[in-house]
């Protein structure tokens, strides 16, 4: 009852009649799809970008990293800004930034223009992404209906990451690398028009101001930490270029927590971390994300570098995996009602771990069904089953006035976990390969990464079983 009263006090909607729920869910999911798609869609276009713009090897890496660092660094700030200044407003601002940056990147004539556009894309994504989940949870009451809506959001997000290779390969082969970015422009324009017309504004109505010191510290901390993580691939884990930003990022985050403990109106109330459903589900997302995110990366490399697939063929080869994550996400709400959110998260994680274990038996002359399709289906079916209950738990225990912040925290946990996991798994694969370029050596490295990821998922399943709350709504 107290939470229901707080919802009336904290959320101030506009007078416009609320649109049909399916419209809000469709718009929010479309925004999430664009954000996640652009994390991976440029990968297959990198060689063409390098040839056209004369990018160096380091510059090529920063085409990906500029987006990832800005995305991770501004996520919590974007979530809280939605709470204070309006979720619809921040959704539109983030989407407009993202769309304009996509246009600038697609028209870039110099390497620095492309890198700047990718950074602004990441900033727009960081403002947009938290609002996608907040708008959805605000439109759908807690319970079975919200679980189904979150399942759709999870499936679309996972599908965006899965579709990156396929969409990128088709656009590069059929048009040019520029359309990997330009395709966002008409889609973004239509989405902007629909969102301006149909979405209803809401915000926290208690007159709070943005905690500027906290915002600066957490943005600098997460951005610096993300920079250190991406440096590991080029510099290794023991180089000063890696250790200094990692230490600085952790130090800034520690200072942020100290400032938040004393602030009257903190950016992130630390009491949120004492809500069991919030803290445990985000920790589980971080751990599982660190293992699962690398799947698409190594599967694509294995298909192209070892089995000789073209970029488009590699994308097509992963279509069954993409369908599996959508299926798992859509089935999850029904299963969750029977077995509970915690048990389903554990079950999905164990299914994914089995898929990773199977994939680790890959060989240099493997056949498509047993080397890619079936283990990929297992990995992504498990990811879909686990993702929906974890997102539902993470968003169920916070006050409505903190909804945007919690949504930003969910995205931050997955993004930072995925970035760290990819860096660690890339190092493990490279160490096992030992500089050898043969198909057998590459396969050994990829297999070791899948084996390690499977072990991480088993640890994550134990963590979920011990820490996630037992109740369906995540109270605990």
Secondary structure, DSSP 8 states (H G I E B T S, - for coil): -HHHHHHHHHB---SS----HHHHHHHHHHHHHHHHHHHHTTGGGHHHHHHHHT--HHHHHHHHHHHHHHHHHTHHHHHHHHHHH-HHHHHHHHHHHHHHHHHHHHT--SHHHHHHHHHHHHHHHHHHHHHHHHHHHHHS-TTHHHHHHHHHHHHHHHHHHHHHHHHHHHHHHHS-TTHHHHHHHHHHHHHHHHHHHH-----B-S-----HHHHHHHHHHHHHHHHHHHHHHHH-SSSHHHHHHHHHHHHHHHHHHHHHHH-TT-SS-GGGGGSHHHHHHHHHHHHHHHHHTHHHHHHHHIIIIIS---HHHHHHHTHHHHHHHHHHHHHHHHHHHHH-HHHHHHHHHHHHHHHHHHHTT--TT--HIIIIIHHHHHHHHHHHHHHHHHHHHHHHSS-GGGHHHHHHHHHHHHHHHHHHHHHHHHHHHHHHHTT--SHHHHHHHHHHHHHHHHHHHHHHHHHHHHHS-SSTT---
